[in-house]
Amino acid sequence: MAKTRISISLDEEHAERIRQHAERAGMDVSAYLVNAATRQMAEVEAAEAQFAHIDSAIAAASAAADSLPPLPEVTAEDLTEEERREVEAAMALVYGTDPQAARPGHAA
């Protein structure tokens, strides 16, 4: 099989660390980098295969959601008192409990 040369650039500190690791592994730098890259590719491919069905389900759900009409805007007047309190509690969790803090869409 014909070999292809790939040139990389890195700072001297990283180059030296790679040389040291390759030496400890009993490999030349080229073999060490090929081994590391091959192992990384195998891990990524295994993860992609493991989660392919989830990625597919997410893509299908996103496509379905994109085709839905927008929800009607809800104002504070449309909410029950309990719902208003729940919204305020959620907003406090996100923005903090400081009543003087600015909130998006509200004057400071």
C-alpha positions as CSV (number, residue, x, y, z in Angstrom):
1,M,0.0,0.0,0.0
2,A,1.4,3.4,-0.9
3,K,2.0,5.8,1.9
4,T,1.0,9.4,2.0
5,R,2.9,12.1,3.9
6,I,0.9,14.5,6.1
7,S,2.6,17.5,7.5
8,I,1.5,19.0,10.8
9,S,2.7,22.1,12.7
10,L,2.7,22.4,16.4
11,D,4.7,24.2,19.1
12,E,7.9,22.7,20.4
13,E,6.4,21.8,23.8
14,H,3.7,19.6,22.2
15,A,6.2,18.1,19.8
16,E,8.6,17.2,22.6
17,R,5.7,15.6,24.7
18,I,4.7,13.6,21.7
19,R,8.3,12.4,21.1
20,Q,8.6,11.4,24.8
21,H,5.3,9.5,24.7
22,A,6.2,7.8,21.4
23,E,9.5,6.7,22.9
24,R,7.9,5.3,26.0
25,A,5.5,3.4,23.8
26,G,8.4,2.0,21.8
27,M,7.2,3.7,18.6
28,D,8.5,6.3,16.3
29,V,6.5,9.6,16.2
30,S,4.8,8.8,13.0
31,A,3.6,5.4,14.2
32,Y,2.6,6.9,17.5
33,L,0.5,9.6,15.9
34,V,-1.1,7.2,13.4
35,N,-2.0,4.8,16.3
36,A,-3.5,7.7,18.4
37,A,-5.5,9.0,15.5
38,T,-6.7,5.6,14.5
39,R,-7.8,4.9,18.1
40,Q,-9.6,8.3,18.3
41,M,-11.4,7.6,15.0
42,A,-12.5,4.2,16.2
43,E,-13.9,5.7,19.4
44,V,-15.8,8.4,17.6
45,E,-17.2,6.0,15.1
46,A,-18.3,3.7,17.9
47,A,-20.0,6.5,19.7
48,E,-21.7,7.7,16.5
49,A,-23.0,4.1,15.9
50,Q,-24.2,3.8,19.5
51,F,-26.2,7.0,19.3
52,A,-27.3,6.9,15.6
53,H,-30.8,5.9,16.5
54,I,-31.1,8.8,19.0
55,D,-29.6,11.3,16.5
56,S,-32.2,10.0,13.9
57,A,-35.0,10.4,16.4
58,I,-33.9,14.0,17.3
59,A,-33.7,14.8,13.6
60,A,-37.2,13.5,12.9
61,A,-38.6,15.3,15.9
62,S,-36.9,18.6,14.8
63,A,-38.3,18.2,11.3
64,A,-41.8,17.5,12.7
65,A,-41.5,20.5,15.0
66,D,-40.5,22.7,12.2
67,S,-43.7,21.9,10.3
68,L,-45.9,22.9,13.3
69,P,-47.7,26.2,13.3
70,P,-46.4,28.7,15.9
71,L,-48.1,28.6,19.2
72,P,-50.3,31.5,20.1
73,E,-48.7,34.1,22.3
74,V,-49.7,33.8,25.9
75,T,-49.9,36.9,28.1
76,A,-50.0,37.2,31.8
77,E,-53.7,37.8,31.6
78,D,-54.2,34.4,30.0
79,L,-52.6,32.6,33.1
80,T,-54.2,31.5,36.3
81,E,-52.8,33.0,39.5
82,E,-51.0,29.7,40.2
83,E,-49.5,29.7,36.7
84,R,-48.3,33.3,37.2
85,R,-46.6,32.3,40.5
86,E,-45.0,29.3,38.7
87,V,-43.7,31.6,36.0
88,E,-42.3,34.1,38.5
89,A,-40.6,31.2,40.4
90,A,-39.0,29.9,37.2
91,M,-37.9,33.5,36.3
92,A,-36.4,33.9,39.7
93,L,-34.4,30.7,39.3
94,V,-33.1,31.9,35.9
95,Y,-32.5,35.6,36.7
96,G,-32.2,35.6,40.4
97,T,-34.6,36.9,43.1
98,D,-33.5,40.6,43.0
99,P,-36.7,42.5,42.1
100,Q,-34.6,45.3,40.7
101,A,-32.8,43.1,38.2
102,A,-33.6,43.7,34.6
103,R,-35.5,41.1,32.7
104,P,-35.6,40.7,28.9
105,G,-38.4,42.8,27.5
106,H,-38.8,44.8,30.7
107,A,-37.4,48.2,31.6
108,A,-34.7,48.2,34.3
